[in-house]
Amino acid sequence: MDRALTSPTQTRHDDIVIQRRIRTRGATHAISQVYAVTYPGHDDQTTECNCYEDAERAALGLAEDRGLSLWYEETPQSGRRTLVKSFRNV
């Protein structure tokens, strides 16, 4: 088996990702940050948290239960992710 494909430092299509997003509020046009916990097959709009710590706590539980890796993505457009923790059996 190719070690690079199973490395916990390589992102995989089924990993859980915390994405930082910018939201603008309707009439006030106030800008705020939210953190969404994303993973395949799930509507991430319901997982948005107002602080990173809440998003991380929820995402760590999911990653541990599923045996996946958790990544943080500051901006989805950058494509750069930072490994938070891996629960994969490598």
Buried (B, 14 or more C-beta within 10 A) or exposed (E): EEEEEEBBEEBEEEBBBBBBBEEEEEEEEEEEEBBBBBBEEEEBEEBBBEEBEBBBEBBBEBBEEBEBBBBBBEEBEEEEBEBBBBBBEE
